[in-house]
Amino acid sequence: MATNKKFRRILLKLSGEGLMGGREFGLDADTVDRICHDIRDVHSEDIQICIVIGAGNIFRGISGVKTGIE
C-alpha cells in the first residue's frame, strides 16, 4: 500500500459473479477469502470502505429456481 492516500473513503461493488470464482453458481470460499484479505489490507490504511455485494447469481442459481425465483 502506498503511504500517500488519495482517498479517505471508497465504495467497493463486488459482483456476485466475481465471488463465484470458477464455480457455475454460488460462492467460492477461496475467492471470498482472498477478497476479504484485500479489503482488510485497505481498511488497515485507515480508509473507510462501503461494500455493495451483488447477489443476482446466487438468486438465479439452482436453489433459487427451486424456490420459485425466476
C-alpha positions as a printed NumPy array, in Angstrom:
array([[  0.   ,   0.   ,   0.   ],
       [  1.182,   3.479,  -0.795],
       [  1.672,   5.779,   2.169],
       [  0.094,   8.774,   0.394],
       [ -3.631,   8.086,   0.364],
       [ -5.587,   9.562,  -2.493],
       [ -8.945,   8.676,  -0.931],
       [-10.27 ,   8.512,   2.649],
       [-13.417,   6.618,   1.656],
       [-14.199,   4.219,  -1.139],
       [-17.249,   2.388,  -2.45 ],
       [-16.496,  -1.185,  -3.467],
       [-19.095,  -3.015,  -5.575],
       [-18.496,  -6.748,  -5.646],
       [-20.424,  -8.627,  -8.289],
       [-21.931, -11.948,  -7.396],
       [-20.212, -13.294, -10.498],
       [-16.843, -12.191,  -9.137],
       [-17.488, -14.094,  -5.91 ],
       [-18.155, -17.343,  -7.782],
       [-14.531, -17.932,  -8.697],
       [-14.547, -20.858, -11.124],
       [-17.91 , -22.197,  -9.967],
       [-21.091, -22.158, -12.038],
       [-23.117, -20.592,  -9.209],
       [-22.865, -19.795,  -5.528],
       [-19.769, -18.584,  -3.707],
       [-16.204, -19.838,  -3.947],
       [-14.689, -19.821,  -0.442],
       [-11.095, -19.263,  -1.659],
       [-12.147, -16.296,  -3.797],
       [-14.17 , -14.747,  -0.978],
       [-11.249, -15.282,   1.436],
       [ -8.799, -13.546,  -0.932],
       [-11.139, -10.586,  -1.407],
       [-11.64 , -10.312,   2.368],
       [ -7.891, -10.168,   2.91 ],
       [ -7.58 ,  -7.426,   0.26 ],
       [-10.362,  -5.439,   1.945],
       [ -8.681,  -5.872,   5.332],
       [ -5.397,  -4.551,   3.912],
       [ -7.087,  -1.433,   2.526],
       [ -9.022,  -0.876,   5.761],
       [ -5.804,  -1.135,   7.785],
       [ -4.664,   2.019,   5.952],
       [ -7.497,   3.94 ,   7.701],
       [ -9.607,   4.002,   4.556],
       [-13.344,   3.73 ,   5.118],
       [-14.988,   1.157,   2.87 ],
       [-18.621,   0.852,   1.87 ],
       [-19.262,  -2.556,   0.321],
       [-22.142,  -3.383,  -2.021],
       [-22.455,  -7.063,  -2.862],
       [-24.42 ,  -8.236,  -5.873],
       [-26.414, -11.394,  -5.374],
       [-28.074, -11.969,  -8.735],
       [-26.12 , -15.139,  -9.428],
       [-26.973, -16.517,  -6.017],
       [-30.676, -15.919,  -6.51 ],
       [-30.615, -17.133, -10.098],
       [-28.871, -20.351,  -9.086],
       [-30.434, -23.766,  -8.959],
       [-31.601, -23.296,  -5.375],
       [-33.402, -20.088,  -6.326],
       [-35.224, -21.737,  -9.185],
       [-36.434, -24.496,  -6.882],
       [-37.992, -21.907,  -4.568],
       [-39.766, -20.074,  -7.391],
       [-37.282, -17.251,  -8.045],
       [-37.046, -16.567, -11.772]])
